[in-house]
Amino acid sequence: MNVSPQFEMRLTSFVLHVEEALEDVLGKSPLPAELTRPARLRDAMAYAVLGGGKRLRPLLVVESAGLFGVDFHYALNAGIAFELLHCYSLVHDDLPAMDNDDTRRGKPTVHKAFDEATAILAGDALQTLAFDVLTRETTHNDPAVRTALVRCLAAASGIGGMAGGQMLDLEAEGRFSGDKTPPPLTIEEIERLQRMKTGALLSACCRAGGILGKADSDAQRALDRFGRAIGFAFQLADDLLDVEGSAEEVGKAVGKDAALNKATLVSTLGPLAARRKLNDLVDDAKRALRPFGTRAEWLTACADFVAARKS
């Protein structure tokens, strides 16, 4: 699948807006309710967040909200909250107790660049900052919308979403079974794990756009269907990159799934069948957007971007 040059230009411009908004929210000066911002902690947070990443999550929030004519700055603020939450998860996932990764986005992981204690605190602070941003009037002037956004992000990132999916992933590696080798996961179990660990937050980004736009039930269902397909497609593309990509392109170690004997659809189905499933998911995502017509042009392009990415 090819990504259009127009989408690439739009994404490049959008990333600049995201970077500026993230720099602002991670500013060195304390807010009125804060006593101070410890320099080492703030620097670790900024290191984890700035200067890298595809910014797909805020893009999905903004483009989904754009279907309903939501003010760009409202959508952008909501989008950076989801990005902050995502970055917290990367910091913690990279820790020795989790995936034990040395590189992320082509540079040392936070616990390597600083230390483990600082990395844990940086992740904690990024998570709480994400919810702080969602409660601000700069995210929306309607308190009910802000409350719904907080609930949306909490559900996607907690026990029934991202954190729960990470727990299932660790269990599948046999981390807690002693000398016993856990039984292989079924395709259905792999899909559930991946929809929680990665897909839940991506899907929530699309739902957040509908919340910002006060979408009716039909429009929200269409966005939910799109988000589920995109979330699953993203993880499938990630697993394919782990098999087919290079560390230089991807920006982190590759081949780790096979080394850890991780259950993925690529290892279960094989790369060719996994690629076909990825294409089917992208097609389903595009079908979900049909009710929005040409307004969904850029969300449609996002689906192609998810499948075609190299990092």
N, C-alpha and C positions, 0 to 999 in steps of 0.2 A: 504494500500500500504506500502511496506517495503522499507526502505532505506538500501542499501548495506553497509557492513562494510568498503569496499574500498572507497566508497564515503564519509563516515563519517571521515575516516583518511585524505582524501584529503581536506575536508572542514576544519578540525582542523588545518592542516598545512597552508592552505590558510588564515585563520583568523589571524594567527600570522603575516603573511606578511602584511595584511591590518592594523593590529594594529600598526605595526612598521611604516608604511607609514603615518598613521594618526598622530601618535606622532610626526613625523618629520615635517609635514605640520603645526601642531599646536604648534611648538616650541616657547619657551619664548623669544628668541632673535628676534628683529625686522628685517625685510628684508630691503635692501638698500633704497627702496622707502618709508619706514615707519619711523616715528619719534620714536615711542615706542609702546609696547604692554601692555596696562594696566593689571596688574596682576589679578585683580578680574574678568575682562571680559575674559581673556585668561583661567583662571581656570574654569569659568562657561562653556565655550565652550568645554574644555577638559572633564569636568564632563558629559556633554551631549553626547559626542562622544565615549570616550574611555571605554574599559572594559565591553562591553556588546553588544548585538545585534547579529543577525544571519549572517550579512554581505552578505545577498542574493543579494543585488543590485550590489556591486562590483564583486561578483562571476558571475553574469549573464553577466556583461560587459566583464570580462576576458575570460570566456568560449565561449561566442559568437565570440569575437575577435580571439580566438584560432582556430576557424574553418578555418581561413584564414592565419594562421601562423604569426599573429601580435606579435611583441616583448612583452614579459610578462610585462616589466616595463612600457611601453607605456600604455598597457591595465590597469595595476594596478593604475596608476596615474589617468586615466580617471574614473576608478571605484570608487576611493575614492572621486572624485568630486561629483558623484551621491550619495555616502553615506553621505557626508557633507550636501548636499541639503536635503536628507531624514531626517537627524538628526535635522536640523533646523525646519522642519515641525513638528516633534514630540514635540520639545520645545514649539512651538507656540500652537499646538493642546492641550497641557496639561494645558494651562493657564486658569484661572477662567472664562475669557470671552468666551472661547471655550468649551472644554470638562471638565475642572475643575478636573483634575486627580491629585491624591496625590502621586502615585507611577508609576514608569516606569522602566522596566528591573530589578524589584526587589529592587529598592531603591527610595528614595524621588525624585520627579520631580525637575527640575531645579529651578522653582519658589519657591518651598518649601525649597530646600537646600540653595538657595541664597535669591532672592526676585524677584518680578514681573518685575521691571524695568531692572534688570540685565538679567533676562531670555529673555525679549524682545530683548535687545541688543545682547545677545549671539546668538539668532536665526538670527537676521539681519546679524551679522558678519559671521556666518556659511554659510548663503546663498551667500553672496558676495565672500567669500573665495572659494566656489565651482566653481564659474565662473572664478575666478583668476587662479585656478589650471588648468582649461581647456585651458587657453590661453598660458600656459607655453610650451616651446619647449620640456620639459621632458615628456609631454603628447603625442606629435607627432612632427616630424620635418617638416611636411607639413602644412603651415598656412591655406590652404583650408580645411584640415581635422579638424583642431582646430576650425575654424569658424563653420563648420557643427556640431561639437559636442556642441558648445555653443548654436546654434539655436535649436538643438534637446532637450537639457536640459531646455531651456527657454520655448519651446512649451509645454513640459510635465508638467512643474511646475507652469505655469501661469494661466490666466483667462480661457483658454480652457482646462486646465488639472487639476492639483492637487488643486490649489487655488479655481478654479471654482467649483470643486467637493465638496470642504469643504463648499462653500457658499450654494450649493444645499442641502447639508446635514443639515446645520443650518436652512434653510428655511423649510425643511421637519419636523423639530422638532417644528415648530410653533414659532420660536424665534421672528419673526417680524410681527405677526398677531394679537397682542393684546390678547383679550379674545377668539378670534376665533380659533377653532380647524381646522388645515389644512386638506384638503381631503387626504385620503390614497394614496400613490404612487402606480402606476401600476408597474407590473414586468418590463416593458420596462424602466420606469423612474428610478427604483432602479438600474437596470443594467447600465444605463447611468451614474448615480451618482457614482457608484462604479468603473466603468471603468475610470472615471476622477479622483476621489479622491485618489485611490490607484493604479489602473491598469496603468494609463498613465506613471508614473515614472518607474514602473517595465518594461513595454513594451519598454520605451525609452532606458533602459539599454541594451536590446537586439539589438535595432536599433544602438546604439552607437558602439557595437561590429562590426556591418557591416560597419559603417562609418570608423572606424579605419582600417578595412581590405579592404576598397575600394571595397566592394562587388558589383557584378553586380545586375541588377534589379530582376532577378529570386531569387537569394540568399537572397536579402533584403526582398522580399515579404515573403519568407519562414520564415525568422527571425521575421518579423512583425506579422505573423500569430501565431508563437510560443509565442511571447511576449504578444499579446492580451490574449491568452488563459491562460498563466501563471499569468498575472496581475489580471484577473478576478478570477482565482482559488485561488490566495493568499487571496483576500478579503473574498471569500466564506469560506475558511478555518478559517480565523480570526473570522468571525461571528459564525461559529460552535464552536470555542473555547470559545467564550463569553457565549455560552449556556451550553456547555458540560465540559469545563475545570475548573480548580481550580486556584485561585489567586496565590497560591504557584508555580504551574507549569508555568502559563502564565507570571508571573512577573508583573502583573498589575491587577486592579480590574476587575472582571467579572460580568456578569449579568446586565451591564449598558445599553445595547441596549433595553432590555425589560423595565427597570426602566424609561428610557427616551421615551419609545414608539417609538423607531427608526424603520424605515422601512428597513428591510433587507430581503434577499431571504429566510433566515432561518425562520423568523417570518411569511413570506407570504406563503412559500411552506411547511414548516415543516422540521425538521431535517433530516428525512429519504430521502425525495425528494431532499433536498439541498445536501446531501451527494452523491446521484446519479448524480446530476448535476456536482458536484466537480469531480467525477471520469470521467465523459464525457469530461470535460475541460482538464483534464490531458491526456486523450487519444488523444484529438485533438492536444494538444501541441506536443505529440510524433509523430503524423502523419506529422505534419509540418516539422519535422526534418529529415524525410526519405531521402530527396535529398542529405543530407550530409553524409549518411551512418554511418560507425563506428566512424567518426570524431566527431559525436555528442553524443558520449557515456555519457559524463559527463553532458551535457545539459539535456539529457534524465533523468539522475539521479536527476537533479535539479527539474524536474517536480514531481517526486515521493516525494522528500523532501518537497516541498510546501504543498502537500496534507497530508503528514504524520506528520508534525511538531506538537509539543505540546506547543510551546510558540511563 
